[in-house]
């Protein structure tokens, strides 16, 4: 069911400063800032030869990463995103096996313009998992 690793997401308190670390210190190519109000985050992607790093900061009053940053004020790894060929099939199979899908259970359009779902970290070894249909 799982395909390639799409990205590792790092929550940060200051997106511009974090992008600067990757761009200026590490010499990476960093995308333009994207505000995603439906997800409550602003993001940039650090482009690597084999995957991406997503840097995200809270956007709006009800950002789902606010509590994460309260517990981790300097930021840290927030989630891992895997690609799947059919997100509805993946969701149905996982729910059938007892996994919990966060939110309504219906895919939302993510930063890459593709359907995404998040899976409860307590069901996946303490790691928040994002699935993205490719």
ZADO-1210 file (C-alpha; in nm, 4 decimals, padded with zeros to 6 digits):
<atoms>
<atom x="00.0000" y="00.0000" z="00.0000" code="UNK" pos="1"/>
<atom x="00.2750" y="00.2503" z="00.0906" code="UNK" pos="2"/>
<atom x="00.4742" y="00.4090" z="-00.1838" code="UNK" pos="3"/>
<atom x="00.7683" y="00.6437" z="-00.1594" code="UNK" pos="4"/>
<atom x="00.8483" y="00.8777" z="00.1251" code="UNK" pos="5"/>
<atom x="00.7069" y="01.2091" z="00.0065" code="UNK" pos="6"/>
<atom x="00.8385" y="01.4371" z="00.2814" code="UNK" pos="7"/>
<atom x="00.9321" y="01.4795" z="00.6446" code="UNK" pos="8"/>
<atom x="00.7579" y="01.7776" z="00.8047" code="UNK" pos="9"/>
<atom x="00.9264" y="01.9944" z="01.0659" code="UNK" pos="10"/>
<atom x="00.7165" y="02.2386" z="01.2686" code="UNK" pos="11"/>
<atom x="00.8974" y="02.5675" z="01.3271" code="UNK" pos="12"/>
<atom x="00.8145" y="02.8853" z="01.5191" code="UNK" pos="13"/>
<atom x="00.9543" y="03.1121" z="01.2423" code="UNK" pos="14"/>
<atom x="00.9215" y="02.9906" z="00.8837" code="UNK" pos="15"/>
<atom x="01.1450" y="03.2559" z="00.7285" code="UNK" pos="16"/>
<atom x="01.4293" y="03.1886" z="00.9734" code="UNK" pos="17"/>
<atom x="01.3984" y="02.8125" z="00.9254" code="UNK" pos="18"/>
<atom x="01.3964" y="02.8486" z="00.5457" code="UNK" pos="19"/>
<atom x="01.7093" y="03.0621" z="00.5778" code="UNK" pos="20"/>
<atom x="01.8902" y="02.7882" z="00.7684" code="UNK" pos="21"/>
<atom x="01.8240" y="02.5383" z="00.4906" code="UNK" pos="22"/>
<atom x="01.8869" y="02.7865" z="00.2077" code="UNK" pos="23"/>
<atom x="02.1789" y="02.9896" z="00.3423" code="UNK" pos="24"/>
<atom x="02.3552" y="02.7512" z="00.5788" code="UNK" pos="25"/>
<atom x="02.2919" y="02.4172" z="00.4086" code="UNK" pos="26"/>
<atom x="02.2741" y="02.5448" z="00.0490" code="UNK" pos="27"/>
<atom x="01.9375" y="02.3836" z="-00.0262" code="UNK" pos="28"/>
<atom x="01.6753" y="02.4975" z="-00.2739" code="UNK" pos="29"/>
<atom x="01.3699" y="02.6242" z="-00.0843" code="UNK" pos="30"/>
<atom x="01.0275" y="02.6835" z="-00.2417" code="UNK" pos="31"/>
<atom x="00.8167" y="02.9949" z="-00.2042" code="UNK" pos="32"/>
<atom x="00.5981" y="03.0265" z="00.1059" code="UNK" pos="33"/>
<atom x="00.2484" y="02.8803" z="00.0740" code="UNK" pos="34"/>
<atom x="-00.0319" y="02.9720" z="00.3147" code="UNK" pos="35"/>
<atom x="-00.2785" y="02.6856" z="00.3610" code="UNK" pos="36"/>
<atom x="-00.5685" y="02.8276" z="00.5668" code="UNK" pos="37"/>
<atom x="-00.7721" y="02.5040" z="00.5397" code="UNK" pos="38"/>
<atom x="-00.4854" y="02.3212" z="00.7145" code="UNK" pos="39"/>
<atom x="-00.3920" y="02.6037" z="00.9528" code="UNK" pos="40"/>
<atom x="-00.0291" y="02.6189" z="00.8376" code="UNK" pos="41"/>
<atom x="00.2133" y="02.8068" z="00.6169" code="UNK" pos="42"/>
<atom x="00.4754" y="02.5925" z="00.4462" code="UNK" pos="43"/>
<atom x="00.7898" y="02.5890" z="00.2368" code="UNK" pos="44"/>
<atom x="00.9477" y="02.2800" z="00.0850" code="UNK" pos="45"/>
<atom x="01.3184" y="02.2083" z="00.0888" code="UNK" pos="46"/>
<atom x="01.3942" y="02.0160" z="-00.2292" code="UNK" pos="47"/>
<atom x="01.6318" y="01.7222" z="-00.1968" code="UNK" pos="48"/>
<atom x="01.7400" y="01.4694" z="-00.4630" code="UNK" pos="49"/>
<atom x="01.5371" y="01.1852" z="-00.3078" code="UNK" pos="50"/>
<atom x="01.2555" y="01.3568" z="-00.1106" code="UNK" pos="51"/>
<atom x="01.1499" y="01.6872" z="00.0443" code="UNK" pos="52"/>
<atom x="01.1527" y="01.8495" z="00.3863" code="UNK" pos="53"/>
<atom x="00.8387" y="02.0478" z="00.4650" code="UNK" pos="54"/>
<atom x="00.8875" y="02.3362" z="00.7064" code="UNK" pos="55"/>
<atom x="00.5582" y="02.4491" z="00.8584" code="UNK" pos="56"/>
<atom x="00.4499" y="02.7233" z="01.0956" code="UNK" pos="57"/>
<atom x="00.1055" y="02.8002" z="01.2393" code="UNK" pos="58"/>
<atom x="-00.1367" y="03.0001" z="01.0245" code="UNK" pos="59"/>
<atom x="-00.4507" y="03.1389" z="01.1852" code="UNK" pos="60"/>
<atom x="-00.6010" y="03.1056" z="01.5301" code="UNK" pos="61"/>
<atom x="-00.6848" y="02.7337" z="01.5165" code="UNK" pos="62"/>
<atom x="-00.3625" y="02.5904" z="01.3803" code="UNK" pos="63"/>
<atom x="-00.3185" y="02.2207" z="01.4589" code="UNK" pos="64"/>
<atom x="00.0539" y="02.2727" z="01.5221" code="UNK" pos="65"/>
<atom x="00.0156" y="02.5381" z="01.7942" code="UNK" pos="66"/>
<atom x="00.0043" y="02.2770" z="02.0710" code="UNK" pos="67"/>
<atom x="00.3014" y="02.0946" z="01.9193" code="UNK" pos="68"/>
<atom x="00.5057" y="02.4154" z="01.9311" code="UNK" pos="69"/>
<atom x="00.3909" y="02.4871" z="02.2876" code="UNK" pos="70"/>
<atom x="00.5444" y="02.1510" z="02.3873" code="UNK" pos="71"/>
<atom x="00.8435" y="02.1985" z="02.1539" code="UNK" pos="72"/>
<atom x="00.9101" y="02.5741" z="02.1372" code="UNK" pos="73"/>
<atom x="01.2185" y="02.5322" z="01.9190" code="UNK" pos="74"/>
<atom x="01.0287" y="02.3157" z="01.6700" code="UNK" pos="75"/>
<atom x="01.0806" y="01.9542" z="01.5701" code="UNK" pos="76"/>
<atom x="00.9703" y="01.6711" z="01.3452" code="UNK" pos="77"/>
<atom x="00.5923" y="01.6881" z="01.3196" code="UNK" pos="78"/>
<atom x="00.4932" y="01.4156" z="01.0714" code="UNK" pos="79"/>
<atom x="00.6051" y="01.1850" z="00.7938" code="UNK" pos="80"/>
<atom x="00.4222" y="01.1739" z="00.4603" code="UNK" pos="81"/>
<atom x="00.3992" y="00.8591" z="00.2497" code="UNK" pos="82"/>
<atom x="00.2591" y="00.8303" z="-00.1006" code="UNK" pos="83"/>
<atom x="-00.0302" y="00.5974" z="-00.1813" code="UNK" pos="84"/>
<atom x="-00.1858" y="00.5144" z="-00.5161" code="UNK" pos="85"/>
<atom x="-00.5480" y="00.5252" z="-00.3989" code="UNK" pos="86"/>
<atom x="-00.6169" y="00.7221" z="-00.0824" code="UNK" pos="87"/>
<atom x="-00.9768" y="00.6006" z="-00.0424" code="UNK" pos="88"/>
<atom x="-00.8626" y="00.2384" z="-00.0627" code="UNK" pos="89"/>
<atom x="-00.5786" y="00.3040" z="00.1836" code="UNK" pos="90"/>
<atom x="-00.8149" y="00.4786" z="00.4270" code="UNK" pos="91"/>
<atom x="-01.0783" y="00.2051" z="00.4096" code="UNK" pos="92"/>
<atom x="-00.8226" y="-00.0709" z="00.4592" code="UNK" pos="93"/>
<atom x="-00.6586" y="00.1077" z="00.7531" code="UNK" pos="94"/>
<atom x="-00.9911" y="00.1825" z="00.9237" code="UNK" pos="95"/>
<atom x="-01.0930" y="-00.1809" z="00.8736" code="UNK" pos="96"/>
<atom x="-00.7715" y="-00.2791" z="01.0527" code="UNK" pos="97"/>
<atom x="-00.8509" y="-00.0439" z="01.3447" code="UNK" pos="98"/>
<atom x="-00.6459" y="00.2642" z="01.2544" code="UNK" pos="99"/>
<atom x="-00.7910" y="00.6083" z="01.3283" code="UNK" pos="100"/>
<atom x="-00.8087" y="00.8749" z="01.0601" code="UNK" pos="101"/>
<atom x="-00.7972" y="01.2291" z="01.1965" code="UNK" pos="102"/>
<atom x="-01.0579" y="01.4906" z="01.1115" code="UNK" pos="103"/>
<atom x="-01.3675" y="01.3969" z="00.9165" code="UNK" pos="104"/>
<atom x="-01.2009" y="01.0961" z="00.7559" code="UNK" pos="105"/>
<atom x="-01.2440" y="01.2512" z="00.4135" code="UNK" pos="106"/>
<atom x="-00.9337" y="01.3530" z="00.2184" code="UNK" pos="107"/>
<atom x="-00.8479" y="01.7220" z="00.1964" code="UNK" pos="108"/>
<atom x="-00.6381" y="01.8835" z="-00.0750" code="UNK" pos="109"/>
<atom x="-00.2822" y="01.9272" z="00.0522" code="UNK" pos="110"/>
<atom x="00.0057" y="02.1592" z="-00.0342" code="UNK" pos="111"/>
<atom x="00.0839" y="01.9691" z="-00.3561" code="UNK" pos="112"/>
<atom x="-00.2748" y="01.9945" z="-00.4785" code="UNK" pos="113"/>
<atom x="-00.3399" y="01.6249" z="-00.4101" code="UNK" pos="114"/>
<atom x="-00.5705" y="01.4481" z="-00.1610" code="UNK" pos="115"/>
<atom x="-00.4210" y="01.3880" z="00.1851" code="UNK" pos="116"/>
<atom x="-00.5266" y="01.2229" z="00.5124" code="UNK" pos="117"/>
<atom x="-00.3638" y="01.2117" z="00.8549" code="UNK" pos="118"/>
<atom x="-00.3494" y="00.9013" z="01.0748" code="UNK" pos="119"/>
<atom x="-00.3504" y="00.9086" z="01.4542" code="UNK" pos="120"/>
<atom x="00.0025" y="00.8888" z="01.5995" code="UNK" pos="121"/>
<atom x="-00.1055" y="00.6478" z="01.8752" code="UNK" pos="122"/>
<atom x="-00.1763" y="00.3903" z="01.6045" code="UNK" pos="123"/>
<atom x="00.1655" y="00.4338" z="01.4381" code="UNK" pos="124"/>
<atom x="00.4353" y="00.4133" z="01.7037" code="UNK" pos="125"/>
<atom x="00.3870" y="00.7718" z="01.8207" code="UNK" pos="126"/>
<atom x="00.4314" y="00.9178" z="01.4721" code="UNK" pos="127"/>
<atom x="00.1733" y="01.1331" z="01.2955" code="UNK" pos="128"/>
<atom x="00.1411" y="00.9897" z="00.9450" code="UNK" pos="129"/>
<atom x="00.0190" y="01.1781" z="00.6406" code="UNK" pos="130"/>
<atom x="-00.0894" y="00.9868" z="00.3313" code="UNK" pos="131"/>
<atom x="-00.0846" y="01.1651" z="-00.0039" code="UNK" pos="132"/>
<atom x="-00.2411" y="01.0227" z="-00.3174" code="UNK" pos="133"/>
<atom x="-00.0110" y="01.0281" z="-00.6200" code="UNK" pos="134"/>
</atoms>
